[in-house]
Amino acid sequence: MSWIDHRPDDAAGAFEAMAAATVGGIEPAAFREAMSRLGAAVHVVTTDGPGGKGGFTATAVCALSDAPAMLLVCLNRRSRSTGPFHANGVFCVNTLRAGEETIANAFAGRTDAPESRFTVGEWMTLATGSPVLASAVVAFDCRIVEVKSVATHNVFIAAIDAVRLGDAGQALVYHDRAYKRV
């Protein structure tokens, strides 16, 4: 069955606008402070293909459906990773294990040049050819099926082509602007 066959909401209008085009709300600084208190798993999202190799550190990853298996990833449209992700149409979500702060920082742009990111850690591939971190707690190898632009970010909706379960152990979490173990 195709991805489109699993979309009963299309009859009513997927991503239907529910509020006025101009949304007020709180100040960005207050929102960022509030979100810093929301703990989340740390992922390195990677891609490779005709658009080039790229990756970024993310906490904005969410399960979307289990039948078909899908997830979503949010990426700031100004990120230099946006181009390769669009061009390649594939990515891998690598959930970092506790103690992998160096990898998180490399893909967050807190270290040297972007080209050196993949020199940290051991990498392999699964179905899509996107880089898979061998030490990841879990890796979701995905094919992008839809992209929605929302405010400053793109929401990449993806079907999961393969999953690799890593060894059991603690995961890396980002909470209150610091890495923690869970």
Summary of the structure (lengths in Angstrom):
residues: 182
radius of gyration: 16.8
end to end distance: 37.2
largest distance: 48.0
contacts: 510
relative contact order: 0.20
helix: 20%
strand: 41%
